[in-house]
Amino acid sequence: MDAVDAPALGRAARLKAETAAVHGRLDARIMAAGAFTDRAGYGRFLLFQRLLHEDGAPLYGHPALAGLLAEAGVGARLHLVERDLADLGQPRSRPAGAPEPAFAMGLPDAAPALGWLYVLEGSRLGGAVLLKGAQGLGLTAAFGAHHLAPAHEGVLAHWRRFTAGLEDADLDGVGEQQMIAGAIAAFQRAHALADFAFG
């Protein structure tokens, strides 16, 4: 993206544009792995989701973002992924050899954390499509696919609340770049976790 065009875009639009390539590669990686071909593939998808949401869970308690997150009504979904694993009879614990949690040494600054949260919350937008894939395997939002269930207020309404908070966050130009870098890092991390989960 040309630097002079960037300020004309809202933050969510900028993040979408700046992460389009790495996001596309991740989606292709997951689909190529047969995540929704059968329950075995879906089980590997759940492992991927478990590792990613374990990475992201601490960010929902970030003290600098407490007001924004409360207003947006967002929260970690790790417990839902763990319920799905239990439904399928899979271990809920971190498997041996898995990468250490991304923030085991401490939380990042607020700006890159916002980039990460953009990725985590943005995954809800594709949840409806993925839920249909899970339903093809005999799973539902009440069994095996809890974490793919839409927000009570609706997917788009939930996303608008989150992105409104994103727009209102107090970030300067440096913070904006750190936010974008955080989102790119989150997608790159997700790709590494997909490689581990799918082999």
Summary of the structure (lengths in Angstrom):
residues: 199
radius of gyration: 16.5
end to end distance: 33.1
largest distance: 52.0
contacts: 598
relative contact order: 0.19
helix: 68%
strand: 2%
